[in-house]
Amino acid sequence: MSLKMVIGIDVSRDWLDGFCLPEKQRFRFQNSPDGHARLLEILQSMPDGLKVGFEATGGQEWALWRVLISMGINAVQLPPAQIKACALSMGKRAKTDHIDAELIARFMAFRPEAGRTLPDAKLQLLRALTVRRAQMVEARKRLLPRFRCAASRV
């Protein structure tokens, strides 16, 4: 599979740092509805065959992912472990947002088939519920000894 253009985006809570290949252009937008709209304006002017990728970042990427898919842009989520392995193989040890965006783009150019597509709405809900349940189980584990200790004092 040959891609005409790939864009790697490092998604954080506040920012979207991107890197385009083959042009080697960088961009930075706020990770907000306004920033997503500005990014879409740029992406819609790009040629066909565009593919956008970003790492799984604990949910920070979901809103952007939904927007991109709704506009017909080929966007995938990539496993952080594979990006890290790619970085190590290239001798990159520094870790900044713009370096991460470039690594993501280079990884996609090297492995265009990598990444997963946006799950359907029911699977997204199931995953969100599963994550929340795991958080609650962990909180219960941490709190149970405190409750037992307090109960033994009464």
C-alpha positions as protocol buffer text, in pm:
chain_id: "A"
residue {
  index: 1
  type: MET
  ca { x: 0 y: 0 z: 0 }
}
residue {
  index: 2
  type: SER
  ca { x: 152 y: 330 z: -104 }
}
residue {
  index: 3
  type: LEU
  ca { x: 38 y: 643 z: 73 }
}
residue {
  index: 4
  type: LYS
  ca { x: 68 y: 982 z: -90 }
}
residue {
  index: 5
  type: MET
  ca { x: 74 y: 1165 z: 240 }
}
residue {
  index: 6
  type: VAL
  ca { x: 86 y: 1066 z: 606 }
}
residue {
  index: 7
  type: ILE
  ca { x: 34 y: 1286 z: 908 }
}
residue {
  index: 8
  type: GLY
  ca { x: 141 y: 1187 z: 1256 }
}
residue {
  index: 9
  type: ILE
  ca { x: -29 y: 1370 z: 1541 }
}
residue {
  index: 10
  type: ASP
  ca { x: 90 y: 1368 z: 1900 }
}
residue {
  index: 11
  type: VAL
  ca { x: -227 y: 1422 z: 2103 }
}
residue {
  index: 12
  type: SER
  ca { x: -205 y: 1567 z: 2451 }
}
residue {
  index: 13
  type: ARG
  ca { x: -467 y: 1716 z: 2679 }
}
residue {
  index: 14
  type: ASP
  ca { x: -402 y: 2068 z: 2549 }
}
residue {
  index: 15
  type: TRP
  ca { x: -229 y: 2036 z: 2211 }
}
residue {
  index: 16
  type: LEU
  ca { x: -225 y: 1857 z: 1877 }
}
residue {
  index: 17
  type: ASP
  ca { x: 131 y: 1852 z: 1742 }
}
residue {
  index: 18
  type: GLY
  ca { x: 154 y: 1725 z: 1386 }
}
residue {
  index: 19
  type: PHE
  ca { x: 410 y: 1630 z: 1127 }
}
residue {
  index: 20
  type: CYS
  ca { x: 336 y: 1578 z: 754 }
}
residue {
  index: 21
  type: LEU
  ca { x: 530 y: 1350 z: 524 }
}
residue {
  index: 22
  type: PRO
  ca { x: 667 y: 1384 z: 260 }
}
residue {
  index: 23
  type: GLU
  ca { x: 659 y: 1766 z: 294 }
}
residue {
  index: 24
  type: LYS
  ca { x: 813 y: 1757 z: 645 }
}
residue {
  index: 25
  type: GLN
  ca { x: 581 y: 2032 z: 767 }
}
residue {
  index: 26
  type: ARG
  ca { x: 492 y: 2078 z: 1133 }
}
residue {
  index: 27
  type: PHE
  ca { x: 179 y: 2224 z: 1289 }
}
residue {
  index: 28
  type: ARG
  ca { x: 36 y: 2282 z: 1634 }
}
residue {
  index: 29
  type: PHE
  ca { x: -329 y: 2341 z: 1727 }
}
residue {
  index: 30
  type: GLN
  ca { x: -518 y: 2340 z: 2053 }
}
residue {
  index: 31
  type: ASN
  ca { x: -688 y: 2012 z: 2137 }
}
residue {
  index: 32
  type: SER
  ca { x: -1032 y: 2174 z: 2139 }
}
residue {
  index: 33
  type: PRO
  ca { x: -1326 y: 2198 z: 1899 }
}
residue {
  index: 34
  type: ASP
  ca { x: -1174 y: 2516 z: 1753 }
}
residue {
  index: 35
  type: GLY
  ca { x: -837 y: 2346 z: 1707 }
}
residue {
  index: 36
  type: HIS
  ca { x: -1005 y: 2045 z: 1547 }
}
residue {
  index: 37
  type: ALA
  ca { x: -1187 y: 2276 z: 1302 }
}
residue {
  index: 38
  type: ARG
  ca { x: -862 y: 2449 z: 1208 }
}
residue {
  index: 39
  type: LEU
  ca { x: -693 y: 2112 z: 1154 }
}
residue {
  index: 40
  type: LEU
  ca { x: -982 y: 1994 z: 937 }
}
residue {
  index: 41
  type: GLU
  ca { x: -952 y: 2303 z: 716 }
}
residue {
  index: 42
  type: ILE
  ca { x: -592 y: 2208 z: 642 }
}
residue {
  index: 43
  type: LEU
  ca { x: -660 y: 1836 z: 597 }
}
residue {
  index: 44
  type: GLN
  ca { x: -947 y: 1892 z: 355 }
}
residue {
  index: 45
  type: SER
  ca { x: -717 y: 2084 z: 121 }
}
residue {
  index: 46
  type: MET
  ca { x: -469 y: 1794 z: 107 }
}
residue {
  index: 47
  type: PRO
  ca { x: -458 y: 1535 z: -172 }
}
residue {
  index: 48
  type: ASP
  ca { x: -643 y: 1203 z: -172 }
}
residue {
  index: 49
  type: GLY
  ca { x: -467 y: 911 z: -8 }
}
residue {
  index: 50
  type: LEU
  ca { x: -410 y: 1105 z: 314 }
}
residue {
  index: 51
  type: LYS
  ca { x: -375 y: 896 z: 629 }
}
residue {
  index: 52
  type: VAL
  ca { x: -366 y: 1038 z: 981 }
}
residue {
  index: 53
  type: GLY
  ca { x: -233 y: 848 z: 1279 }
}
residue {
  index: 54
  type: PHE
  ca { x: -189 y: 908 z: 1649 }
}
residue {
  index: 55
  type: GLU
  ca { x: -94 y: 707 z: 1954 }
}
residue {
  index: 56
  type: ALA
  ca { x: -340 y: 572 z: 2206 }
}
residue {
  index: 57
  type: THR
  ca { x: -313 y: 839 z: 2477 }
}
residue {
  index: 58
  type: GLY
  ca { x: -558 y: 741 z: 2745 }
}
residue {
  index: 59
  type: GLY
  ca { x: -864 y: 880 z: 2571 }
}
residue {
  index: 60
  type: GLN
  ca { x: -732 y: 1226 z: 2480 }
}
residue {
  index: 61
  type: GLU
  ca { x: -750 y: 1128 z: 2112 }
}
residue {
  index: 62
  type: TRP
  ca { x: -1112 y: 1008 z: 2094 }
}
residue {
  index: 63
  type: ALA
  ca { x: -1281 y: 1343 z: 2020 }
}
residue {
  index: 64
  type: LEU
  ca { x: -1035 y: 1421 z: 1740 }
}
residue {
  index: 65
  type: TRP
  ca { x: -1066 y: 1068 z: 1605 }
}
residue {
  index: 66
  type: ARG
  ca { x: -1446 y: 1096 z: 1581 }
}
residue {
  index: 67
  type: VAL
  ca { x: -1422 y: 1433 z: 1404 }
}
residue {
  index: 68
  type: LEU
  ca { x: -1172 y: 1305 z: 1149 }
}
residue {
  index: 69
  type: ILE
  ca { x: -1374 y: 992 z: 1071 }
}
residue {
  index: 70
  type: SER
  ca { x: -1697 y: 1192 z: 1040 }
}
residue {
  index: 71
  type: MET
  ca { x: -1526 y: 1407 z: 774 }
}
residue {
  index: 72
  type: GLY
  ca { x: -1415 y: 1100 z: 577 }
}
residue {
  index: 73
  type: ILE
  ca { x: -1047 y: 1117 z: 670 }
}
residue {
  index: 74
  type: ASN
  ca { x: -861 y: 788 z: 707 }
}
residue {
  index: 75
  type: ALA
  ca { x: -748 y: 805 z: 1072 }
}
residue {
  index: 76
  type: VAL
  ca { x: -603 y: 526 z: 1283 }
}
residue {
  index: 77
  type: GLN
  ca { x: -488 y: 477 z: 1639 }
}
residue {
  index: 78
  type: LEU
  ca { x: -139 y: 330 z: 1680 }
}
residue {
  index: 79
  type: PRO
  ca { x: 5 y: 127 z: 1969 }
}
residue {
  index: 80
  type: PRO
  ca { x: 253 y: 334 z: 2173 }
}
residue {
  index: 81
  type: ALA
  ca { x: 483 y: 32 z: 2215 }
}
residue {
  index: 82
  type: GLN
  ca { x: 533 y: 6 z: 1840 }
}
residue {
  index: 83
  type: ILE
  ca { x: 607 y: 379 z: 1808 }
}
residue {
  index: 84
  type: LYS
  ca { x: 859 y: 352 z: 2092 }
}
residue {
  index: 85
  type: ALA
  ca { x: 1026 y: 50 z: 1929 }
}
residue {
  index: 86
  type: CYS
  ca { x: 1044 y: 241 z: 1600 }
}
residue {
  index: 87
  type: ALA
  ca { x: 1201 y: 538 z: 1780 }
}
residue {
  index: 88
  type: LEU
  ca { x: 1463 y: 316 z: 1944 }
}
residue {
  index: 89
  type: SER
  ca { x: 1544 y: 151 z: 1612 }
}
residue {
  index: 90
  type: MET
  ca { x: 1605 y: 498 z: 1465 }
}
residue {
  index: 91
  type: GLY
  ca { x: 1827 y: 594 z: 1760 }
}
residue {
  index: 92
  type: LYS
  ca { x: 1580 y: 855 z: 1887 }
}
residue {
  index: 93
  type: ARG
  ca { x: 1583 y: 889 z: 2262 }
}
residue {
  index: 94
  type: ALA
  ca { x: 1450 y: 1241 z: 2306 }
}
residue {
  index: 95
  type: LYS
  ca { x: 1082 y: 1273 z: 2385 }
}
residue {
  index: 96
  type: THR
  ca { x: 901 y: 1592 z: 2292 }
}
residue {
  index: 97
  type: ASP
  ca { x: 563 y: 1645 z: 2131 }
}
residue {
  index: 98
  type: HIS
  ca { x: 700 y: 1751 z: 1793 }
}
residue {
  index: 99
  type: ILE
  ca { x: 951 y: 1462 z: 1789 }
}
residue {
  index: 100
  type: ASP
  ca { x: 670 y: 1218 z: 1875 }
}
residue {
  index: 101
  type: ALA
  ca { x: 456 y: 1353 z: 1591 }
}
residue {
  index: 102
  type: GLU
  ca { x: 741 y: 1299 z: 1345 }
}
residue {
  index: 103
  type: LEU
  ca { x: 802 y: 946 z: 1476 }
}
residue {
  index: 104
  type: ILE
  ca { x: 434 y: 862 z: 1434 }
}
residue {
  index: 105
  type: ALA
  ca { x: 437 y: 987 z: 1074 }
}
residue {
  index: 106
  type: ARG
  ca { x: 757 y: 797 z: 993 }
}
residue {
  index: 107
  type: PHE
  ca { x: 617 y: 481 z: 1151 }
}
residue {
  index: 108
  type: MET
  ca { x: 303 y: 507 z: 937 }
}
residue {
  index: 109
  type: ALA
  ca { x: 512 y: 558 z: 624 }
}
residue {
  index: 110
  type: PHE
  ca { x: 710 y: 245 z: 714 }
}
residue {
  index: 111
  type: ARG
  ca { x: 408 y: 38 z: 825 }
}
residue {
  index: 112
  type: PRO
  ca { x: 102 y: 178 z: 643 }
}
residue {
  index: 113
  type: GLU
  ca { x: -114 y: -119 z: 743 }
}
residue {
  index: 114
  type: ALA
  ca { x: -60 y: -60 z: 1116 }
}
residue {
  index: 115
  type: GLY
  ca { x: -319 y: 88 z: 1345 }
}
residue {
  index: 116
  type: ARG
  ca { x: -677 y: 26 z: 1436 }
}
residue {
  index: 117
  type: THR
  ca { x: -985 y: 195 z: 1308 }
}
residue {
  index: 118
  type: LEU
  ca { x: -1244 y: 370 z: 1521 }
}
residue {
  index: 119
  type: PRO
  ca { x: -1469 y: 113 z: 1692 }
}
residue {
  index: 120
  type: ASP
  ca { x: -1844 y: 149 z: 1653 }
}
residue {
  index: 121
  type: ALA
  ca { x: -2042 y: 340 z: 1917 }
}
residue {
  index: 122
  type: LYS
  ca { x: -2150 y: 29 z: 2111 }
}
residue {
  index: 123
  type: LEU
  ca { x: -1794 y: -96 z: 2144 }
}
residue {
  index: 124
  type: GLN
  ca { x: -1677 y: 251 z: 2250 }
}
residue {
  index: 125
  type: LEU
  ca { x: -1940 y: 252 z: 2525 }
}
residue {
  index: 126
  type: LEU
  ca { x: -1846 y: -99 z: 2636 }
}
residue {
  index: 127
  type: ARG
  ca { x: -1478 y: -2 z: 2655 }
}
residue {
  index: 128
  type: ALA
  ca { x: -1558 y: 312 z: 2853 }
}
residue {
  index: 129
  type: LEU
  ca { x: -1767 y: 110 z: 3099 }
}
residue {
  index: 130
  type: THR
  ca { x: -1494 y: -153 z: 3131 }
}
residue {
  index: 131
  type: VAL
  ca { x: -1231 y: 111 z: 3204 }
}
residue {
  index: 132
  type: ARG
  ca { x: -1457 y: 279 z: 3461 }
}
residue {
  index: 133
  type: ARG
  ca { x: -1528 y: -55 z: 3630 }
}
residue {
  index: 134
  type: ALA
  ca { x: -1154 y: -129 z: 3653 }
}
residue {
  index: 135
  type: GLN
  ca { x: -1100 y: 214 z: 3810 }
}
residue {
  index: 136
  type: MET
  ca { x: -1371 y: 148 z: 4067 }
}
residue {
  index: 137
  type: VAL
  ca { x: -1232 y: -199 z: 4153 }
}
residue {
  index: 138
  type: GLU
  ca { x: -888 y: -44 z: 4203 }
}
residue {
  index: 139
  type: ALA
  ca { x: -1032 y: 234 z: 4424 }
}
residue {
  index: 140
  type: ARG
  ca { x: -1215 y: -29 z: 4630 }
}
residue {
  index: 141
  type: LYS
  ca { x: -889 y: -223 z: 4681 }
}
residue {
  index: 142
  type: ARG
  ca { x: -718 y: 92 z: 4807 }
}
residue {
  index: 143
  type: LEU
  ca { x: -1003 y: 195 z: 5036 }
}
residue {
  index: 144
  type: LEU
  ca { x: -1093 y: -142 z: 5191 }
}
residue {
  index: 145
  type: PRO
  ca { x: -793 y: -152 z: 5432 }
}
residue {
  index: 146
  type: ARG
  ca { x: -878 y: 200 z: 5551 }
}
residue {
  index: 147
  type: PHE
  ca { x: -1237 y: 100 z: 5622 }
}
residue {
  index: 148
  type: ARG
  ca { x: -1126 y: -213 z: 5807 }
}
residue {
  index: 149
  type: CYS
  ca { x: -879 y: -11 z: 6015 }
}
residue {
  index: 150
  type: ALA
  ca { x: -1143 y: 250 z: 6101 }
}
residue {
  index: 151
  type: ALA
  ca { x: -1396 y: -23 z: 6190 }
}
residue {
  index: 152
  type: SER
  ca { x: -1148 y: -193 z: 6423 }
}
residue {
  index: 153
  type: ARG
  ca { x: -1104 y: 131 z: 6619 }
}
residue {
  index: 154
  type: VAL
  ca { x: -1476 y: 165 z: 6691 }
}
